[in-house]
Amino acid sequence: MAGQLTPPIDRKTVETEFRLDELLMFPEPVVAKIQHGLSSHFLRHIGLASSRDDPL
């Protein structure tokens, strides 16, 4: 539907799709210079999925 935002992604949601060993989180010194607070928080506390083989 137009105008509606999707719910934010949190750590719990990410953990339903990826194993803990697939998630990359960055220490504070690495993200300290990122001025966008939400991006910094995401990289520090939620994490990015590392690459894995595409099952398709």
C-alpha positions as CSV (number, residue, x, y, z in Angstrom):
1,M,0.0,0.0,0.0
2,A,1.3,3.4,-0.9
3,G,2.4,5.6,2.0
4,Q,3.0,2.8,4.5
5,L,6.4,2.0,5.8
6,T,7.6,-1.5,6.4
7,P,8.4,-2.3,10.0
8,P,12.1,-1.8,11.0
9,I,14.4,-4.8,10.9
10,D,15.7,-5.7,14.4
11,R,18.2,-8.3,15.6
12,K,15.5,-10.8,16.4
13,T,14.2,-10.7,12.8
14,V,17.7,-11.0,11.3
15,E,18.4,-14.0,13.5
16,T,15.4,-15.9,12.1
17,E,17.0,-15.7,8.6
18,F,20.7,-16.1,9.4
19,R,22.8,-18.0,11.8
20,L,24.8,-16.1,14.4
21,D,28.0,-17.0,12.6
22,E,26.7,-15.4,9.4
23,L,26.1,-12.0,11.0
24,L,28.8,-9.4,10.9
25,M,28.6,-6.7,13.5
26,F,31.1,-3.9,13.7
27,P,32.9,-2.6,16.8
28,E,32.4,1.0,18.0
29,P,35.7,2.3,16.6
30,V,34.8,1.1,13.1
31,V,31.4,2.9,13.0
32,A,32.5,5.9,15.1
33,K,32.9,8.2,12.0
34,I,29.5,7.3,10.5
35,Q,27.4,10.4,11.0
36,H,24.1,8.7,10.2
37,G,22.9,7.5,13.6
38,L,20.5,4.8,12.3
39,S,23.2,3.3,10.1
40,S,25.7,3.3,12.8
41,H,23.3,1.6,15.2
42,F,22.4,-1.0,12.6
43,L,26.0,-1.9,11.9
44,R,26.8,-2.1,15.6
45,H,23.8,-3.8,17.1
46,I,21.9,-5.6,14.3
47,G,24.6,-6.6,11.8
48,L,24.9,-7.5,8.2
49,A,24.7,-11.0,6.8
50,S,27.9,-12.3,5.4
51,S,27.8,-13.8,1.9
52,R,26.7,-17.4,1.6
53,D,26.0,-19.6,-1.4
54,D,22.8,-19.0,-3.1
55,P,20.7,-22.2,-2.8
56,L,19.0,-21.6,-6.2
